[in-house]
Amino acid sequence: MESGNKTQISEFLLLGLSEEPALQPLIFGLFLFMYLITVIGNLLIILATISDPHLHTPMYFFLSNLSFVDVCFMSTTIPKMLWNIQTQSKVITYEGCIIQVYFYLLFAALDDFLLTVMAYDRYVAICQPLHYTVIMNPQLCGLLVLLSWIVSALFPLLHSLTVLQLSFCSDLEIHHFFCEITWLIRLACSDPFLNNMMVYFGSVILGGVPLAGILYSYSKIVSSICEISSAQGQYKAFSTCASHLSVVSLFYCSALGVYLSFTATHSSHTSAIASVMYTVATPMLNPFIYSLRNKDINRALKRFFGMGMFVKGPFALGLKNCP
């Protein structure tokens, strides 16, 4: 890394998606709209699963946790971005940046682990339906979510502590709309070897291991579905996990797209725009993906609000009750 004048820093500059003044109102309006849609859609899912006893099943329990994490995930970056646009400021404090790094990594890891837990839930439901209620008991479901929180909290903590050991030069511009950890490592004047090792190790543990678990679960699911003799039975079995598979594909494909966009073009601007897919678009689209032709959440919301406006609304879940 090139040497530079080390300084006692108190803030960074977030350059955002664009520095064109004319585009700022458009960006502000678009991201505010997506943020509100994300919050409302995911909160409706949580509200429905809590209010209706018929939805107190492992599948909906995990789904409500995923919705909560999606809201938190998006809330770590977008409100600060909107505030900076509104106040025409690019500043984020040093402490605020470290906190943002921690919570961003925390909720990203939680998303990953919850998707893995949901894949395991679908594996048990399809491959071992007669033992489903015994295996997926409330104690195990709570333990799986608790372990996901613990593991997801520890690795970001280690990342944040290693970032605190870095010394920074006079160049404090982050070409992103949030404090992305690889950008902080690039801005450092001190040796970032430990930080790079943490990034690689964390990518394997928080990304590779959950993905391997998801792929293994779905390999068993596909094998079990193929053994079903009737086409109707195969369709019914596949429909119970189609929404989850769509969310998994969106999450991992968007994350892979961010990595490929940066390695192929080495453009920070392209990478920042691609990051919108998994930091903003994925949490926003999840409620819509889970809203395809399902009446369970519609009934729960209709019963809760005492009105019929949700009977064919967009925020019902595309999942069936567990077998």
TATA-V423643 format. One record per backbone hydrogen bond with DSSP energy under -1.0 kcal/mol. NH is the residue of the N-H (numbers start at 1). CO is the residue of the C=O. If there is no record, write none. Layout:
nh:NH co:CO
nh:NH co:CO
This chain:
nh:7 co:168
nh:9 co:7
nh:12 co:92
nh:13 co:172
nh:14 co:90
nh:15 co:174
nh:16 co:176
nh:23 co:20
nh:27 co:23
nh:28 co:24
nh:29 co:25
nh:30 co:26
nh:31 co:27
nh:32 co:28
nh:33 co:29
nh:34 co:30
nh:35 co:31
nh:36 co:32
nh:37 co:33
nh:38 co:34
nh:39 co:35
nh:40 co:36
nh:41 co:37
nh:42 co:38
nh:43 co:39
nh:44 co:40
nh:45 co:41
nh:46 co:42
nh:47 co:43
nh:48 co:44
nh:49 co:45
nh:50 co:46
nh:51 co:47
nh:52 co:48
nh:55 co:52
nh:56 co:53
nh:57 co:55
nh:61 co:57
nh:62 co:58
nh:63 co:59
nh:64 co:60
nh:65 co:61
nh:66 co:62
nh:67 co:63
nh:68 co:64
nh:69 co:65
nh:70 co:66
nh:71 co:67
nh:72 co:68
nh:73 co:69
nh:74 co:70
nh:75 co:71
nh:77 co:74
nh:78 co:74
nh:81 co:77
nh:82 co:78
nh:83 co:79
nh:84 co:80
nh:85 co:81
nh:86 co:82
nh:87 co:83
nh:89 co:84
nh:92 co:12
nh:94 co:10
nh:97 co:93
nh:98 co:94
nh:99 co:95
nh:100 co:96
nh:101 co:97
nh:102 co:98
nh:103 co:99
nh:104 co:100
nh:105 co:101
nh:106 co:102
nh:107 co:103
nh:108 co:104
nh:109 co:105
nh:110 co:106
nh:111 co:107
nh:112 co:108
nh:113 co:109
nh:114 co:110
nh:115 co:111
nh:116 co:112
nh:117 co:113
nh:118 co:114
nh:119 co:115
nh:120 co:116
nh:121 co:117
nh:122 co:118
nh:123 co:119
nh:124 co:120
nh:125 co:121
nh:126 co:122
nh:127 co:123
nh:128 co:124
nh:131 co:128
nh:135 co:131
nh:136 co:132
nh:137 co:135
nh:141 co:137
nh:142 co:138
nh:143 co:139
nh:144 co:140
nh:145 co:141
nh:146 co:142
nh:147 co:143
nh:148 co:144
nh:149 co:145
nh:150 co:146
nh:151 co:147
nh:152 co:148
nh:153 co:149
nh:154 co:150
nh:155 co:151
nh:157 co:153
nh:158 co:154
nh:159 co:155
nh:160 co:156
nh:161 co:157
nh:162 co:158
nh:163 co:159
nh:164 co:160
nh:166 co:163
nh:169 co:187
nh:174 co:13
nh:176 co:174
nh:180 co:178
nh:184 co:180
nh:185 co:181
nh:186 co:182
nh:187 co:183
nh:189 co:167
nh:190 co:167
nh:196 co:192
nh:197 co:193
nh:198 co:194
nh:199 co:195
nh:200 co:196
nh:201 co:197
nh:202 co:198
nh:203 co:199
nh:204 co:200
nh:205 co:201
nh:206 co:202
nh:207 co:203
nh:208 co:203
nh:209 co:204
nh:211 co:207
nh:212 co:208
nh:213 co:209
nh:214 co:210
nh:215 co:211
nh:216 co:212
nh:217 co:213
nh:218 co:214
nh:219 co:215
nh:220 co:216
nh:221 co:217
nh:222 co:218
nh:223 co:219
nh:224 co:220
nh:225 co:221
nh:226 co:222
nh:228 co:225
nh:234 co:230
nh:235 co:231
nh:236 co:232
nh:237 co:233
nh:238 co:234
nh:239 co:235
nh:241 co:238
nh:245 co:241
nh:246 co:242
nh:247 co:243
nh:248 co:244
nh:249 co:245
nh:250 co:246
nh:251 co:247
nh:252 co:248
nh:253 co:249
nh:254 co:250
nh:255 co:251
nh:256 co:252
nh:257 co:253
nh:258 co:254
nh:259 co:255
nh:260 co:256
nh:261 co:257
nh:262 co:258
nh:263 co:259
nh:264 co:260
nh:265 co:261
nh:266 co:262
nh:271 co:267
nh:272 co:268
nh:273 co:269
nh:274 co:270
nh:275 co:271
nh:277 co:274
nh:279 co:275
nh:280 co:276
nh:281 co:276
nh:282 co:277
nh:284 co:280
nh:285 co:281
nh:286 co:282
nh:289 co:285
nh:290 co:286
nh:291 co:288
nh:299 co:295
nh:300 co:296
nh:301 co:297
nh:302 co:298
nh:303 co:299
nh:304 co:300
nh:305 co:301
nh:306 co:302
nh:311 co:308
nh:313 co:310
